[in-house]
Amino acid sequence: MTSLLTRLLGRSPHTEHLTFTVYSRAQCCCCHKVLDLLREYQRQFRFAIEEVDIDGDPELVTRYDTEVPVVAVNGKVRFRGVVNRTLLDRLLRGESRNRQAPAGETG
């Protein structure tokens, strides 16, 4: 209902302040699926996506070796291995509500 109302009013959710960092590997099919899912949501919510190949950094390999894809939102790890659509939707809608324009502003 909220997304329908948002589309009807012509307003996009306010989540431009979010950056999703996806720690991944080049030949990882799960990583590609997560990136595709995030890009799907990015069209509506307009957040930034950064992709980091962990194989280029030995410290990241040590940290995330068998857990990729790992998704951090503004630096905080939120998902490991898979992205739960329901939790992602809740996170984005919650962030959108928290960033609504102050009273008196139009959006």
KOLSEGU-822424 format. One record per atom (N, C-alpha, C): residue in three letters; residue number from 0; x, y, z. Coordinates in steps of 0.2 Angstrom, whole numbers, padded with zeros to 4 digits, always signed. Layout:
<node><res>ala</res><n>NUM</n><x>X</x><y>Y</y><z>Z</z></node>
...
end
This chain:
<node><res>met</res><n>0</n><x>+0004</x><y>-0006</y><z>+0000</z></node>
<node><res>met</res><n>0</n><x>+0000</x><y>+0000</y><z>+0000</z></node>
<node><res>met</res><n>0</n><x>+0004</x><y>+0006</y><z>+0000</z></node>
<node><res>thr</res><n>1</n><x>+0010</x><y>+0006</y><z>+0004</z></node>
<node><res>thr</res><n>1</n><x>+0014</x><y>+0012</y><z>+0004</z></node>
<node><res>thr</res><n>1</n><x>+0017</x><y>+0013</y><z>-0002</z></node>
<node><res>ser</res><n>2</n><x>+0020</x><y>+0008</y><z>-0005</z></node>
<node><res>ser</res><n>2</n><x>+0023</x><y>+0009</y><z>-0012</z></node>
<node><res>ser</res><n>2</n><x>+0018</x><y>+0012</y><z>-0017</z></node>
<node><res>leu</res><n>3</n><x>+0012</x><y>+0009</y><z>-0017</z></node>
<node><res>leu</res><n>3</n><x>+0007</x><y>+0011</y><z>-0022</z></node>
<node><res>leu</res><n>3</n><x>+0006</x><y>+0019</y><z>-0020</z></node>
<node><res>leu</res><n>4</n><x>+0005</x><y>+0021</y><z>-0014</z></node>
<node><res>leu</res><n>4</n><x>+0004</x><y>+0028</y><z>-0012</z></node>
<node><res>leu</res><n>4</n><x>+0009</x><y>+0032</y><z>-0015</z></node>
<node><res>thr</res><n>5</n><x>+0016</x><y>+0030</y><z>-0013</z></node>
<node><res>thr</res><n>5</n><x>+0021</x><y>+0033</y><z>-0016</z></node>
<node><res>thr</res><n>5</n><x>+0022</x><y>+0034</y><z>-0023</z></node>
<node><res>arg</res><n>6</n><x>+0020</x><y>+0029</y><z>-0027</z></node>
<node><res>arg</res><n>6</n><x>+0020</x><y>+0030</y><z>-0034</z></node>
<node><res>arg</res><n>6</n><x>+0014</x><y>+0035</y><z>-0036</z></node>
<node><res>leu</res><n>7</n><x>+0009</x><y>+0034</y><z>-0033</z></node>
<node><res>leu</res><n>7</n><x>+0003</x><y>+0039</y><z>-0035</z></node>
<node><res>leu</res><n>7</n><x>+0005</x><y>+0046</y><z>-0034</z></node>
<node><res>leu</res><n>8</n><x>+0008</x><y>+0047</y><z>-0028</z></node>
<node><res>leu</res><n>8</n><x>+0010</x><y>+0054</y><z>-0027</z></node>
<node><res>leu</res><n>8</n><x>+0016</x><y>+0057</y><z>-0030</z></node>
<node><res>gly</res><n>9</n><x>+0019</x><y>+0052</y><z>-0034</z></node>
<node><res>gly</res><n>9</n><x>+0025</x><y>+0054</y><z>-0037</z></node>
<node><res>gly</res><n>9</n><x>+0031</x><y>+0056</y><z>-0033</z></node>
<node><res>arg</res><n>10</n><x>+0031</x><y>+0053</y><z>-0027</z></node>
<node><res>arg</res><n>10</n><x>+0037</x><y>+0055</y><z>-0022</z></node>
<node><res>arg</res><n>10</n><x>+0041</x><y>+0048</y><z>-0022</z></node>
<node><res>ser</res><n>11</n><x>+0048</x><y>+0049</y><z>-0022</z></node>
<node><res>ser</res><n>11</n><x>+0052</x><y>+0043</y><z>-0021</z></node>
<node><res>ser</res><n>11</n><x>+0054</x><y>+0043</y><z>-0013</z></node>
<node><res>pro</res><n>12</n><x>+0055</x><y>+0037</y><z>-0011</z></node>
<node><res>pro</res><n>12</n><x>+0057</x><y>+0036</y><z>-0004</z></node>
<node><res>pro</res><n>12</n><x>+0063</x><y>+0040</y><z>-0003</z></node>
<node><res>his</res><n>13</n><x>+0064</x><y>+0042</y><z>+0003</z></node>
<node><res>his</res><n>13</n><x>+0070</x><y>+0046</y><z>+0005</z></node>
<node><res>his</res><n>13</n><x>+0076</x><y>+0041</y><z>+0008</z></node>
<node><res>thr</res><n>14</n><x>+0079</x><y>+0038</y><z>+0004</z></node>
<node><res>thr</res><n>14</n><x>+0085</x><y>+0034</y><z>+0006</z></node>
<node><res>thr</res><n>14</n><x>+0091</x><y>+0035</y><z>+0002</z></node>
<node><res>glu</res><n>15</n><x>+0092</x><y>+0041</y><z>-0001</z></node>
<node><res>glu</res><n>15</n><x>+0098</x><y>+0043</y><z>-0004</z></node>
<node><res>glu</res><n>15</n><x>+0104</x><y>+0043</y><z>+0000</z></node>
<node><res>his</res><n>16</n><x>+0103</x><y>+0043</y><z>+0007</z></node>
<node><res>his</res><n>16</n><x>+0108</x><y>+0044</y><z>+0012</z></node>
<node><res>his</res><n>16</n><x>+0111</x><y>+0037</y><z>+0013</z></node>
<node><res>leu</res><n>17</n><x>+0109</x><y>+0032</y><z>+0010</z></node>
<node><res>leu</res><n>17</n><x>+0111</x><y>+0025</y><z>+0012</z></node>
<node><res>leu</res><n>17</n><x>+0116</x><y>+0023</y><z>+0006</z></node>
<node><res>thr</res><n>18</n><x>+0121</x><y>+0019</y><z>+0009</z></node>
<node><res>thr</res><n>18</n><x>+0126</x><y>+0016</y><z>+0004</z></node>
<node><res>thr</res><n>18</n><x>+0126</x><y>+0009</y><z>+0006</z></node>
<node><res>phe</res><n>19</n><x>+0125</x><y>+0005</y><z>+0001</z></node>
<node><res>phe</res><n>19</n><x>+0125</x><y>-0003</y><z>+0002</z></node>
<node><res>phe</res><n>19</n><x>+0132</x><y>-0005</y><z>-0001</z></node>
<node><res>thr</res><n>20</n><x>+0136</x><y>-0008</y><z>+0004</z></node>
<node><res>thr</res><n>20</n><x>+0143</x><y>-0011</y><z>+0001</z></node>
<node><res>thr</res><n>20</n><x>+0142</x><y>-0018</y><z>+0001</z></node>
<node><res>val</res><n>21</n><x>+0143</x><y>-0021</y><z>-0005</z></node>
<node><res>val</res><n>21</n><x>+0143</x><y>-0028</y><z>-0006</z></node>
<node><res>val</res><n>21</n><x>+0150</x><y>-0031</y><z>-0006</z></node>
<node><res>tyr</res><n>22</n><x>+0152</x><y>-0035</y><z>-0001</z></node>
<node><res>tyr</res><n>22</n><x>+0158</x><y>-0038</y><z>-0001</z></node>
<node><res>tyr</res><n>22</n><x>+0157</x><y>-0045</y><z>-0005</z></node>
<node><res>ser</res><n>23</n><x>+0161</x><y>-0046</y><z>-0011</z></node>
<node><res>ser</res><n>23</n><x>+0159</x><y>-0052</y><z>-0015</z></node>
<node><res>ser</res><n>23</n><x>+0165</x><y>-0054</y><z>-0018</z></node>
<node><res>arg</res><n>24</n><x>+0164</x><y>-0059</y><z>-0022</z></node>
<node><res>arg</res><n>24</n><x>+0169</x><y>-0062</y><z>-0026</z></node>
<node><res>arg</res><n>24</n><x>+0167</x><y>-0062</y><z>-0034</z></node>
<node><res>ala</res><n>25</n><x>+0172</x><y>-0062</y><z>-0038</z></node>
<node><res>ala</res><n>25</n><x>+0170</x><y>-0061</y><z>-0045</z></node>
<node><res>ala</res><n>25</n><x>+0166</x><y>-0067</y><z>-0048</z></node>
<node><res>gln</res><n>26</n><x>+0167</x><y>-0073</y><z>-0046</z></node>
<node><res>gln</res><n>26</n><x>+0164</x><y>-0079</y><z>-0049</z></node>
<node><res>gln</res><n>26</n><x>+0159</x><y>-0082</y><z>-0044</z></node>
<node><res>cys</res><n>27</n><x>+0156</x><y>-0078</y><z>-0040</z></node>
<node><res>cys</res><n>27</n><x>+0151</x><y>-0080</y><z>-0035</z></node>
<node><res>cys</res><n>27</n><x>+0144</x><y>-0079</y><z>-0037</z></node>
<node><res>cys</res><n>28</n><x>+0140</x><y>-0084</y><z>-0039</z></node>
<node><res>cys</res><n>28</n><x>+0133</x><y>-0083</y><z>-0041</z></node>
<node><res>cys</res><n>28</n><x>+0129</x><y>-0080</y><z>-0036</z></node>
<node><res>cys</res><n>29</n><x>+0130</x><y>-0082</y><z>-0030</z></node>
<node><res>cys</res><n>29</n><x>+0126</x><y>-0079</y><z>-0024</z></node>
<node><res>cys</res><n>29</n><x>+0127</x><y>-0072</y><z>-0024</z></node>
<node><res>cys</res><n>30</n><x>+0133</x><y>-0070</y><z>-0025</z></node>
<node><res>cys</res><n>30</n><x>+0135</x><y>-0062</y><z>-0025</z></node>
<node><res>cys</res><n>30</n><x>+0131</x><y>-0059</y><z>-0031</z></node>
<node><res>his</res><n>31</n><x>+0131</x><y>-0062</y><z>-0036</z></node>
<node><res>his</res><n>31</n><x>+0128</x><y>-0059</y><z>-0042</z></node>
<node><res>his</res><n>31</n><x>+0120</x><y>-0058</y><z>-0041</z></node>
<node><res>lys</res><n>32</n><x>+0117</x><y>-0063</y><z>-0038</z></node>
<node><res>lys</res><n>32</n><x>+0110</x><y>-0063</y><z>-0036</z></node>
<node><res>lys</res><n>32</n><x>+0109</x><y>-0057</y><z>-0031</z></node>
<node><res>val</res><n>33</n><x>+0113</x><y>-0056</y><z>-0026</z></node>
<node><res>val</res><n>33</n><x>+0112</x><y>-0051</y><z>-0021</z></node>
<node><res>val</res><n>33</n><x>+0112</x><y>-0044</y><z>-0025</z></node>
<node><res>leu</res><n>34</n><x>+0117</x><y>-0044</y><z>-0029</z></node>
<node><res>leu</res><n>34</n><x>+0118</x><y>-0037</y><z>-0033</z></node>
<node><res>leu</res><n>34</n><x>+0112</x><y>-0036</y><z>-0037</z></node>
<node><res>asp</res><n>35</n><x>+0110</x><y>-0041</y><z>-0041</z></node>
<node><res>asp</res><n>35</n><x>+0104</x><y>-0040</y><z>-0045</z></node>
<node><res>asp</res><n>35</n><x>+0098</x><y>-0038</y><z>-0040</z></node>
<node><res>leu</res><n>36</n><x>+0097</x><y>-0041</y><z>-0035</z></node>
<node><res>leu</res><n>36</n><x>+0091</x><y>-0039</y><z>-0030</z></node>
<node><res>leu</res><n>36</n><x>+0092</x><y>-0032</y><z>-0028</z></node>
<node><res>leu</res><n>37</n><x>+0098</x><y>-0030</y><z>-0026</z></node>
<node><res>leu</res><n>37</n><x>+0099</x><y>-0023</y><z>-0023</z></node>
<node><res>leu</res><n>37</n><x>+0098</x><y>-0018</y><z>-0029</z></node>
<node><res>arg</res><n>38</n><x>+0100</x><y>-0020</y><z>-0035</z></node>
<node><res>arg</res><n>38</n><x>+0099</x><y>-0015</y><z>-0041</z></node>
<node><res>arg</res><n>38</n><x>+0091</x><y>-0014</y><z>-0042</z></node>
<node><res>glu</res><n>39</n><x>+0088</x><y>-0020</y><z>-0041</z></node>
<node><res>glu</res><n>39</n><x>+0080</x><y>-0019</y><z>-0042</z></node>
<node><res>glu</res><n>39</n><x>+0077</x><y>-0014</y><z>-0037</z></node>
<node><res>tyr</res><n>40</n><x>+0079</x><y>-0015</y><z>-0031</z></node>
<node><res>tyr</res><n>40</n><x>+0077</x><y>-0010</y><z>-0025</z></node>
<node><res>tyr</res><n>40</n><x>+0080</x><y>-0003</y><z>-0026</z></node>
<node><res>gln</res><n>41</n><x>+0086</x><y>-0003</y><z>-0029</z></node>
<node><res>gln</res><n>41</n><x>+0089</x><y>+0004</y><z>-0030</z></node>
<node><res>gln</res><n>41</n><x>+0085</x><y>+0008</y><z>-0035</z></node>
<node><res>arg</res><n>42</n><x>+0082</x><y>+0005</y><z>-0040</z></node>
<node><res>arg</res><n>42</n><x>+0077</x><y>+0009</y><z>-0044</z></node>
<node><res>arg</res><n>42</n><x>+0072</x><y>+0013</y><z>-0040</z></node>
<node><res>gln</res><n>43</n><x>+0069</x><y>+0010</y><z>-0035</z></node>
<node><res>gln</res><n>43</n><x>+0064</x><y>+0013</y><z>-0031</z></node>
<node><res>gln</res><n>43</n><x>+0067</x><y>+0018</y><z>-0026</z></node>
<node><res>phe</res><n>44</n><x>+0072</x><y>+0015</y><z>-0022</z></node>
<node><res>phe</res><n>44</n><x>+0074</x><y>+0019</y><z>-0016</z></node>
<node><res>phe</res><n>44</n><x>+0080</x><y>+0023</y><z>-0017</z></node>
<node><res>arg</res><n>45</n><x>+0083</x><y>+0023</y><z>-0023</z></node>
<node><res>arg</res><n>45</n><x>+0089</x><y>+0027</y><z>-0025</z></node>
<node><res>arg</res><n>45</n><x>+0095</x><y>+0027</y><z>-0020</z></node>
<node><res>phe</res><n>46</n><x>+0096</x><y>+0022</y><z>-0017</z></node>
<node><res>phe</res><n>46</n><x>+0102</x><y>+0022</y><z>-0013</z></node>
<node><res>phe</res><n>46</n><x>+0108</x><y>+0020</y><z>-0017</z></node>
<node><res>ala</res><n>47</n><x>+0114</x><y>+0021</y><z>-0014</z></node>
<node><res>ala</res><n>47</n><x>+0121</x><y>+0019</y><z>-0018</z></node>
<node><res>ala</res><n>47</n><x>+0123</x><y>+0012</y><z>-0017</z></node>
<node><res>ile</res><n>48</n><x>+0126</x><y>+0009</y><z>-0022</z></node>
<node><res>ile</res><n>48</n><x>+0129</x><y>+0002</y><z>-0021</z></node>
<node><res>ile</res><n>48</n><x>+0136</x><y>+0003</y><z>-0023</z></node>
<node><res>glu</res><n>49</n><x>+0140</x><y>+0000</y><z>-0018</z></node>
<node><res>glu</res><n>49</n><x>+0147</x><y>-0001</y><z>-0019</z></node>
<node><res>glu</res><n>49</n><x>+0149</x><y>-0008</y><z>-0019</z></node>
<node><res>glu</res><n>50</n><x>+0152</x><y>-0011</y><z>-0024</z></node>
<node><res>glu</res><n>50</n><x>+0154</x><y>-0018</y><z>-0024</z></node>
<node><res>glu</res><n>50</n><x>+0162</x><y>-0018</y><z>-0023</z></node>
<node><res>val</res><n>51</n><x>+0164</x><y>-0023</y><z>-0018</z></node>
<node><res>val</res><n>51</n><x>+0171</x><y>-0024</y><z>-0016</z></node>
<node><res>val</res><n>51</n><x>+0172</x><y>-0031</y><z>-0017</z></node>
<node><res>asp</res><n>52</n><x>+0177</x><y>-0032</y><z>-0021</z></node>
<node><res>asp</res><n>52</n><x>+0179</x><y>-0039</y><z>-0022</z></node>
<node><res>asp</res><n>52</n><x>+0184</x><y>-0041</y><z>-0017</z></node>
<node><res>ile</res><n>53</n><x>+0183</x><y>-0045</y><z>-0012</z></node>
<node><res>ile</res><n>53</n><x>+0187</x><y>-0047</y><z>-0007</z></node>
<node><res>ile</res><n>53</n><x>+0194</x><y>-0050</y><z>-0009</z></node>
<node><res>asp</res><n>54</n><x>+0194</x><y>-0053</y><z>-0014</z></node>
<node><res>asp</res><n>54</n><x>+0200</x><y>-0056</y><z>-0016</z></node>
<node><res>asp</res><n>54</n><x>+0206</x><y>-0051</y><z>-0018</z></node>
<node><res>gly</res><n>55</n><x>+0204</x><y>-0045</y><z>-0018</z></node>
<node><res>gly</res><n>55</n><x>+0209</x><y>-0040</y><z>-0019</z></node>
<node><res>gly</res><n>55</n><x>+0212</x><y>-0037</y><z>-0013</z></node>
<node><res>asp</res><n>56</n><x>+0210</x><y>-0040</y><z>-0007</z></node>
<node><res>asp</res><n>56</n><x>+0212</x><y>-0037</y><z>-0001</z></node>
<node><res>asp</res><n>56</n><x>+0213</x><y>-0043</y><z>+0004</z></node>
<node><res>pro</res><n>57</n><x>+0219</x><y>-0045</y><z>+0006</z></node>
<node><res>pro</res><n>57</n><x>+0220</x><y>-0051</y><z>+0011</z></node>
<node><res>pro</res><n>57</n><x>+0216</x><y>-0050</y><z>+0017</z></node>
<node><res>glu</res><n>58</n><x>+0215</x><y>-0044</y><z>+0020</z></node>
<node><res>glu</res><n>58</n><x>+0212</x><y>-0043</y><z>+0026</z></node>
<node><res>glu</res><n>58</n><x>+0204</x><y>-0045</y><z>+0025</z></node>
<node><res>leu</res><n>59</n><x>+0201</x><y>-0043</y><z>+0020</z></node>
<node><res>leu</res><n>59</n><x>+0194</x><y>-0044</y><z>+0018</z></node>
<node><res>leu</res><n>59</n><x>+0193</x><y>-0052</y><z>+0017</z></node>
<node><res>val</res><n>60</n><x>+0198</x><y>-0055</y><z>+0014</z></node>
<node><res>val</res><n>60</n><x>+0198</x><y>-0062</y><z>+0013</z></node>
<node><res>val</res><n>60</n><x>+0197</x><y>-0066</y><z>+0020</z></node>
<node><res>thr</res><n>61</n><x>+0202</x><y>-0064</y><z>+0024</z></node>
<node><res>thr</res><n>61</n><x>+0202</x><y>-0066</y><z>+0031</z></node>
<node><res>thr</res><n>61</n><x>+0195</x><y>-0065</y><z>+0035</z></node>
<node><res>arg</res><n>62</n><x>+0192</x><y>-0059</y><z>+0034</z></node>
<node><res>arg</res><n>62</n><x>+0186</x><y>-0057</y><z>+0037</z></node>
<node><res>arg</res><n>62</n><x>+0180</x><y>-0061</y><z>+0034</z></node>
<node><res>tyr</res><n>63</n><x>+0180</x><y>-0061</y><z>+0028</z></node>
<node><res>tyr</res><n>63</n><x>+0173</x><y>-0063</y><z>+0025</z></node>
<node><res>tyr</res><n>63</n><x>+0174</x><y>-0070</y><z>+0020</z></node>
<node><res>asp</res><n>64</n><x>+0179</x><y>-0073</y><z>+0020</z></node>
<node><res>asp</res><n>64</n><x>+0181</x><y>-0078</y><z>+0016</z></node>
<node><res>asp</res><n>64</n><x>+0175</x><y>-0083</y><z>+0013</z></node>
<node><res>thr</res><n>65</n><x>+0172</x><y>-0086</y><z>+0018</z></node>
<node><res>thr</res><n>65</n><x>+0166</x><y>-0091</y><z>+0016</z></node>
<node><res>thr</res><n>65</n><x>+0159</x><y>-0088</y><z>+0017</z></node>
<node><res>glu</res><n>66</n><x>+0159</x><y>-0082</y><z>+0019</z></node>
<node><res>glu</res><n>66</n><x>+0153</x><y>-0078</y><z>+0021</z></node>
<node><res>glu</res><n>66</n><x>+0150</x><y>-0074</y><z>+0015</z></node>
<node><res>val</res><n>67</n><x>+0153</x><y>-0073</y><z>+0010</z></node>
<node><res>val</res><n>67</n><x>+0151</x><y>-0069</y><z>+0004</z></node>
<node><res>val</res><n>67</n><x>+0145</x><y>-0072</y><z>+0001</z></node>
<node><res>pro</res><n>68</n><x>+0140</x><y>-0067</y><z>-0001</z></node>
<node><res>pro</res><n>68</n><x>+0141</x><y>-0060</y><z>-0001</z></node>
<node><res>pro</res><n>68</n><x>+0139</x><y>-0058</y><z>+0006</z></node>
<node><res>val</res><n>69</n><x>+0143</x><y>-0052</y><z>+0008</z></node>
<node><res>val</res><n>69</n><x>+0141</x><y>-0049</y><z>+0014</z></node>
<node><res>val</res><n>69</n><x>+0139</x><y>-0042</y><z>+0012</z></node>
<node><res>val</res><n>70</n><x>+0133</x><y>-0040</y><z>+0015</z></node>
<node><res>val</res><n>70</n><x>+0131</x><y>-0033</y><z>+0013</z></node>
<node><res>val</res><n>70</n><x>+0131</x><y>-0029</y><z>+0020</z></node>
<node><res>ala</res><n>71</n><x>+0134</x><y>-0023</y><z>+0019</z></node>
<node><res>ala</res><n>71</n><x>+0134</x><y>-0018</y><z>+0024</z></node>
<node><res>ala</res><n>71</n><x>+0130</x><y>-0012</y><z>+0022</z></node>
<node><res>val</res><n>72</n><x>+0127</x><y>-0009</y><z>+0027</z></node>
<node><res>val</res><n>72</n><x>+0123</x><y>-0003</y><z>+0025</z></node>
<node><res>val</res><n>72</n><x>+0126</x><y>+0003</y><z>+0029</z></node>
<node><res>asn</res><n>73</n><x>+0129</x><y>+0008</y><z>+0026</z></node>
<node><res>asn</res><n>73</n><x>+0132</x><y>+0013</y><z>+0029</z></node>
<node><res>asn</res><n>73</n><x>+0137</x><y>+0011</y><z>+0034</z></node>
<node><res>gly</res><n>74</n><x>+0141</x><y>+0005</y><z>+0032</z></node>
<node><res>gly</res><n>74</n><x>+0146</x><y>+0003</y><z>+0037</z></node>
<node><res>gly</res><n>74</n><x>+0144</x><y>-0003</y><z>+0041</z></node>
<node><res>lys</res><n>75</n><x>+0138</x><y>-0004</y><z>+0042</z></node>
<node><res>lys</res><n>75</n><x>+0136</x><y>-0009</y><z>+0047</z></node>
<node><res>lys</res><n>75</n><x>+0133</x><y>-0015</y><z>+0043</z></node>
<node><res>val</res><n>76</n><x>+0136</x><y>-0021</y><z>+0045</z></node>
<node><res>val</res><n>76</n><x>+0135</x><y>-0027</y><z>+0041</z></node>
<node><res>val</res><n>76</n><x>+0127</x><y>-0029</y><z>+0043</z></node>
<node><res>arg</res><n>77</n><x>+0123</x><y>-0030</y><z>+0038</z></node>
<node><res>arg</res><n>77</n><x>+0116</x><y>-0032</y><z>+0039</z></node>
<node><res>arg</res><n>77</n><x>+0114</x><y>-0039</y><z>+0036</z></node>
<node><res>phe</res><n>78</n><x>+0118</x><y>-0041</y><z>+0031</z></node>
<node><res>phe</res><n>78</n><x>+0116</x><y>-0048</y><z>+0028</z></node>
<node><res>phe</res><n>78</n><x>+0123</x><y>-0051</y><z>+0027</z></node>
<node><res>arg</res><n>79</n><x>+0123</x><y>-0058</y><z>+0028</z></node>
<node><res>arg</res><n>79</n><x>+0128</x><y>-0062</y><z>+0026</z></node>
<node><res>arg</res><n>79</n><x>+0125</x><y>-0068</y><z>+0022</z></node>
<node><res>gly</res><n>80</n><x>+0128</x><y>-0070</y><z>+0016</z></node>
<node><res>gly</res><n>80</n><x>+0126</x><y>-0076</y><z>+0013</z></node>
<node><res>gly</res><n>80</n><x>+0120</x><y>-0074</y><z>+0008</z></node>
<node><res>val</res><n>81</n><x>+0115</x><y>-0072</y><z>+0011</z></node>
<node><res>val</res><n>81</n><x>+0109</x><y>-0070</y><z>+0007</z></node>
<node><res>val</res><n>81</n><x>+0106</x><y>-0064</y><z>+0010</z></node>
<node><res>val</res><n>82</n><x>+0102</x><y>-0061</y><z>+0006</z></node>
<node><res>val</res><n>82</n><x>+0098</x><y>-0055</y><z>+0008</z></node>
<node><res>val</res><n>82</n><x>+0091</x><y>-0057</y><z>+0008</z></node>
<node><res>asn</res><n>83</n><x>+0088</x><y>-0056</y><z>+0014</z></node>
<node><res>asn</res><n>83</n><x>+0081</x><y>-0058</y><z>+0015</z></node>
<node><res>asn</res><n>83</n><x>+0077</x><y>-0052</y><z>+0013</z></node>
<node><res>arg</res><n>84</n><x>+0073</x><y>-0053</y><z>+0008</z></node>
<node><res>arg</res><n>84</n><x>+0069</x><y>-0048</y><z>+0005</z></node>
<node><res>arg</res><n>84</n><x>+0064</x><y>-0044</y><z>+0010</z></node>
<node><res>thr</res><n>85</n><x>+0061</x><y>-0048</y><z>+0014</z></node>
<node><res>thr</res><n>85</n><x>+0057</x><y>-0045</y><z>+0019</z></node>
<node><res>thr</res><n>85</n><x>+0061</x><y>-0040</y><z>+0024</z></node>
<node><res>leu</res><n>86</n><x>+0066</x><y>-0042</y><z>+0026</z></node>
<node><res>leu</res><n>86</n><x>+0071</x><y>-0038</y><z>+0030</z></node>
<node><res>leu</res><n>86</n><x>+0073</x><y>-0032</y><z>+0027</z></node>
<node><res>leu</res><n>87</n><x>+0075</x><y>-0033</y><z>+0020</z></node>
<node><res>leu</res><n>87</n><x>+0078</x><y>-0027</y><z>+0016</z></node>
<node><res>leu</res><n>87</n><x>+0072</x><y>-0022</y><z>+0015</z></node>
<node><res>asp</res><n>88</n><x>+0066</x><y>-0025</y><z>+0014</z></node>
<node><res>asp</res><n>88</n><x>+0060</x><y>-0020</y><z>+0013</z></node>
<node><res>asp</res><n>88</n><x>+0059</x><y>-0016</y><z>+0019</z></node>
<node><res>arg</res><n>89</n><x>+0059</x><y>-0020</y><z>+0025</z></node>
<node><res>arg</res><n>89</n><x>+0058</x><y>-0016</y><z>+0031</z></node>
<node><res>arg</res><n>89</n><x>+0063</x><y>-0011</y><z>+0033</z></node>
<node><res>leu</res><n>90</n><x>+0070</x><y>-0013</y><z>+0031</z></node>
<node><res>leu</res><n>90</n><x>+0075</x><y>-0008</y><z>+0033</z></node>
<node><res>leu</res><n>90</n><x>+0074</x><y>-0002</y><z>+0028</z></node>
<node><res>leu</res><n>91</n><x>+0073</x><y>-0003</y><z>+0022</z></node>
<node><res>leu</res><n>91</n><x>+0072</x><y>+0003</y><z>+0017</z></node>
<node><res>leu</res><n>91</n><x>+0066</x><y>+0007</y><z>+0019</z></node>
<node><res>arg</res><n>92</n><x>+0061</x><y>+0004</y><z>+0021</z></node>
<node><res>arg</res><n>92</n><x>+0055</x><y>+0008</y><z>+0022</z></node>
<node><res>arg</res><n>92</n><x>+0055</x><y>+0012</y><z>+0029</z></node>
<node><res>gly</res><n>93</n><x>+0059</x><y>+0009</y><z>+0034</z></node>
<node><res>gly</res><n>93</n><x>+0060</x><y>+0012</y><z>+0040</z></node>
<node><res>gly</res><n>93</n><x>+0065</x><y>+0018</y><z>+0039</z></node>
<node><res>glu</res><n>94</n><x>+0070</x><y>+0017</y><z>+0035</z></node>
<node><res>glu</res><n>94</n><x>+0075</x><y>+0022</y><z>+0034</z></node>
<node><res>glu</res><n>94</n><x>+0071</x><y>+0028</y><z>+0030</z></node>
<node><res>ser</res><n>95</n><x>+0067</x><y>+0026</y><z>+0026</z></node>
<node><res>ser</res><n>95</n><x>+0063</x><y>+0031</y><z>+0022</z></node>
<node><res>ser</res><n>95</n><x>+0058</x><y>+0035</y><z>+0026</z></node>
<node><res>arg</res><n>96</n><x>+0055</x><y>+0032</y><z>+0031</z></node>
<node><res>arg</res><n>96</n><x>+0051</x><y>+0036</y><z>+0036</z></node>
<node><res>arg</res><n>96</n><x>+0055</x><y>+0040</y><z>+0040</z></node>
<node><res>asn</res><n>97</n><x>+0061</x><y>+0038</y><z>+0042</z></node>
<node><res>asn</res><n>97</n><x>+0065</x><y>+0042</y><z>+0047</z></node>
<node><res>asn</res><n>97</n><x>+0068</x><y>+0048</y><z>+0043</z></node>
<node><res>arg</res><n>98</n><x>+0068</x><y>+0048</y><z>+0036</z></node>
<node><res>arg</res><n>98</n><x>+0071</x><y>+0054</y><z>+0033</z></node>
<node><res>arg</res><n>98</n><x>+0066</x><y>+0058</y><z>+0029</z></node>
<node><res>gln</res><n>99</n><x>+0059</x><y>+0057</y><z>+0031</z></node>
<node><res>gln</res><n>99</n><x>+0054</x><y>+0062</y><z>+0028</z></node>
<node><res>gln</res><n>99</n><x>+0056</x><y>+0069</y><z>+0029</z></node>
<node><res>ala</res><n>100</n><x>+0054</x><y>+0073</y><z>+0024</z></node>
<node><res>ala</res><n>100</n><x>+0055</x><y>+0080</y><z>+0024</z></node>
<node><res>ala</res><n>100</n><x>+0052</x><y>+0083</y><z>+0031</z></node>
<node><res>pro</res><n>101</n><x>+0056</x><y>+0088</y><z>+0034</z></node>
<node><res>pro</res><n>101</n><x>+0053</x><y>+0091</y><z>+0040</z></node>
<node><res>pro</res><n>101</n><x>+0046</x><y>+0095</y><z>+0038</z></node>
<node><res>ala</res><n>102</n><x>+0042</x><y>+0096</y><z>+0043</z></node>
<node><res>ala</res><n>102</n><x>+0036</x><y>+0100</y><z>+0042</z></node>
<node><res>ala</res><n>102</n><x>+0038</x><y>+0107</y><z>+0039</z></node>
<node><res>gly</res><n>103</n><x>+0034</x><y>+0109</y><z>+0034</z></node>
<node><res>gly</res><n>103</n><x>+0034</x><y>+0115</y><z>+0030</z></node>
<node><res>gly</res><n>103</n><x>+0038</x><y>+0114</y><z>+0024</z></node>
<node><res>glu</res><n>104</n><x>+0042</x><y>+0109</y><z>+0023</z></node>
<node><res>glu</res><n>104</n><x>+0045</x><y>+0107</y><z>+0017</z></node>
<node><res>glu</res><n>104</n><x>+0041</x><y>+0103</y><z>+0012</z></node>
<node><res>thr</res><n>105</n><x>+0042</x><y>+0104</y><z>+0006</z></node>
<node><res>thr</res><n>105</n><x>+0038</x><y>+0100</y><z>+0001</z></node>
<node><res>thr</res><n>105</n><x>+0043</x><y>+0096</y><z>-0003</z></node>
<node><res>gly</res><n>106</n><x>+0041</x><y>+0090</y><z>-0005</z></node>
<node><res>gly</res><n>106</n><x>+0045</x><y>+0085</y><z>-0008</z></node>
<node><res>gly</res><n>106</n><x>+0043</x><y>+0083</y><z>-0014</z></node>
end
